[in-house]
Amino acid sequence: MRFIKQGKLFVFDNYHAHCNMYTMTLHERKPEEPFGLIPQGTMELSPEVALYRHLMKSGYPRQQSSAGIVWLGTNTLWFRAPDVSILIDPYFSRLPVRNLNTILFKSIQPDNPRISVALHQFGISELTAILLTHTHLDHALDVPHIAQMTGTQYLLAPPLLARYYRKNRESFQVIDSSTLDTIELNGIRITIHKGRHMPFILPIYNMESWFNGLQTASHLPEHVWSYTADALYSYKLDFGNQSFFITGSAGLPCSALQGIEADIVILSVGGLDMLPGKYCDQVLSEMVDSLHPREVWLSHWDDFTIPLDKPIKWLGKANRIVDYIVSQNRSKGLSTYVLPPGKPVGVG
């Protein structure tokens, strides 16, 4: 697949098996504030997480012309560069889905007031695009409200969610991530890589397989386990001479990432502590070592059932997997950091 710029027009080449070309106009928007502005929201650390401050990445993007990332909990990543503002896997509702009663019997909805407060506190007012790695609720639940509040222009999403949003004629342009290899937005080149979600232990896997989720939905699903991951995608973002490879799960690529390099690998580690060390080694080999990064930044390490106005805690025993990854990468001479909450960080 190719995404070709023709003046102000961007053309999908072989966009779909049943059509030869798809064309859309890119309306340029600029973030209202410079990247270097510290977000207004505060995200405090619990005592057990504060012990890891020495591993948290520090340093603002070197210049206003640089790209950088703000981590806002779970795998919510705010990528900012001149003329571009992108949210990856935005999730601010942080529902108490560990409550068994909620999981089994209650319907769920985005917490729109909580989403609005977070967007305001962090100064997220306009978005060029939202990128979804997969459709689990802690990645996809909040998309409709965020897109409406920020005037999001484009949504890149896995097939089932893309089909749902197209059917419901949302105001933003919906792009099925499975139909593209590359897309360019305001000077940011986004390359799409298909992968597999990390395996679930029983009974989680069986519970997820009981629901059809978005396959038959005429409205957004209302049950925790309706948000099944039909596919998983990683995104490589290139801006100038800087590149970020962003994962949404500690899964494995569907095909080898040979010949691909990135300055930064942002590795999602949620749930990795529940799997054997051999699997973690495979993830590090296939999702990190093969990309030859300068640094690895760890994401999705926090308990996403705790609201952002409460001290951030580890997700399960994520601190143990952080220790393991840091140790393994150090033996290879590779610097590894925990992404700090609410602070912009850049390359170098």
LINPEZI-V973007 format. One record per residue. N is the residue number from 1. RES is the residue in one small letter. PHI is phi as a letter, one per 30 degrees, with the letter a starting at -180 (* if undefined). OMEGA is omega in whole degrees, -180 to 180 (999 if undefined). Layout:
BEGIN
n: (N N)
res: (RES RES)
phi: (PHI PHI)
omega: (OMEGA OMEGA)
END
This chain:
BEGIN
n: (1 2 3 4 5 6 7 8 9 10 11 12 13 14 15 16 17 18 19 20 21 22 23 24 25 26 27 28 29 30 31 32 33 34 35 36 37 38 39 40 41 42 43 44 45 46 47 48 49 50 51 52 53 54 55 56 57 58 59 60 61 62 63 64 65 66 67 68 69 70 71 72 73 74 75 76 77 78 79 80 81 82 83 84 85 86 87 88 89 90 91 92 93 94 95 96 97 98 99 100 101 102 103 104 105 106 107 108 109 110 111 112 113 114 115 116 117 118 119 120 121 122 123 124 125 126 127 128 129 130 131 132 133 134 135 136 137 138 139 140 141 142 143 144 145 146 147 148 149 150 151 152 153 154 155 156 157 158 159 160 161 162 163 164 165 166 167 168 169 170 171 172 173 174 175 176 177 178 179 180 181 182 183 184 185 186 187 188 189 190 191 192 193 194 195 196 197 198 199 200 201 202 203 204 205 206 207 208 209 210 211 212 213 214 215 216 217 218 219 220 221 222 223 224 225 226 227 228 229 230 231 232 233 234 235 236 237 238 239 240 241 242 243 244 245 246 247 248 249 250 251 252 253 254 255 256 257 258 259 260 261 262 263 264 265 266 267 268 269 270 271 272 273 274 275 276 277 278 279 280 281 282 283 284 285 286 287 288 289 290 291 292 293 294 295 296 297 298 299 300 301 302 303 304 305 306 307 308 309 310 311 312 313 314 315 316 317 318 319 320 321 322 323 324 325 326 327 328 329 330 331 332 333 334 335 336 337 338 339 340 341 342 343 344 345 346 347 348)
res: (m r f i k q g k l f v f d n y h a h c n m y t m t l h e r k p e e p f g l i p q g t m e l s p e v a l y r h l m k s g y p r q q s s a g i v w l g t n t l w f r a p d v s i l i d p y f s r l p v r n l n t i l f k s i q p d n p r i s v a l h q f g i s e l t a i l l t h t h l d h a l d v p h i a q m t g t q y l l a p p l l a r y y r k n r e s f q v i d s s t l d t i e l n g i r i t i h k g r h m p f i l p i y n m e s w f n g l q t a s h l p e h v w s y t a d a l y s y k l d f g n q s f f i t g s a g l p c s a l q g i e a d i v i l s v g g l d m l p g k y c d q v l s e m v d s l h p r e v w l s h w d d f t i p l d k p i k w l g k a n r i v d y i v s q n r s k g l s t y v l p p g k p v g v g)
phi: (* b b c d b i d c c c d c h d b d c b c a b b b c c d d b c e d b d d d d d e d d c b d c d e d d e d c e d c d d b j d e d b d d d c a b c c b j h c d b c c b a e i b b b c c h d b c d h d d d d d e d d d c b c d b b e d d d d d d d d d d d c i c c b b d a c c c d a c d d d b b e d e e d d d d d c i e d b b c b d e d d d d d d d d c h d d c d c b d d d c b c b b b b h i c c c c c b d b b d e d c d d c e d d d d d d c d h d d c d c b e d c c e d d d d c d a b b c b c c c b h c c b b c c c c a d c c d d b d c d i c b b d b c c c d c e i d d d c d e d d e d d d d d d c b e d c h d d b b c c b h c c d d c c e d d c e d c d d h c d d d d d e d d e d d d d d c i c d b b d d d d i b d b b d i)
omega: (177 178 -165 177 175 -175 177 -178 173 -173 171 175 -176 -176 -178 -178 -175 176 -174 -174 177 -174 174 179 179 177 -175 174 180 174 -175 -174 177 -176 -173 -180 179 178 -177 -178 176 179 -175 179 172 -178 -178 177 -180 177 -177 180 -177 179 -176 -179 178 178 178 170 -170 -176 175 -180 -179 174 179 -174 167 178 -173 178 -176 174 179 -177 179 179 -179 175 178 177 -177 175 -174 172 175 176 -174 -180 180 -178 176 -177 -179 -172 174 176 -174 179 178 -177 -171 -168 -172 171 -179 176 174 175 -173 176 180 177 -178 179 -179 179 180 -176 -178 176 179 -174 179 180 171 -176 168 177 177 177 176 -168 169 -171 -179 175 -168 -171 -169 -172 -175 -177 180 180 180 -176 -174 -178 -179 -178 -174 172 172 -172 174 -169 -175 -179 177 179 179 -177 176 -179 -178 170 177 -175 -179 178 -178 -180 177 -176 -179 -175 -175 166 -173 173 178 179 176 175 176 178 -178 178 -171 -179 -180 179 179 176 176 -178 176 171 175 9 -175 -178 -178 -180 -179 -176 -180 -172 177 177 -175 -176 -177 -172 170 173 -178 -178 -174 -177 -179 -173 172 180 180 -179 -180 179 179 -179 169 -177 173 -178 178 176 -176 179 179 180 -180 174 -170 178 179 179 177 -180 -177 178 177 176 -175 180 -178 179 180 178 179 176 -175 168 175 -171 176 -174 -178 178 -176 180 -179 -175 -178 179 179 178 178 178 179 177 -179 -180 -172 -175 -179 -174 -176 -178 178 -177 172 -179 172 177 -176 -178 176 -179 -174 176 -173 173 -180 -180 -176 177 174 178 -177 179 177 171 -177 179 -178 179 179 180 174 179 -177 -178 179 -179 -179 -179 179 180 178 -178 -176 -180 -179 -177 168 179 -180 -178 170 -178 180 177 -178 -179 175 999)
END
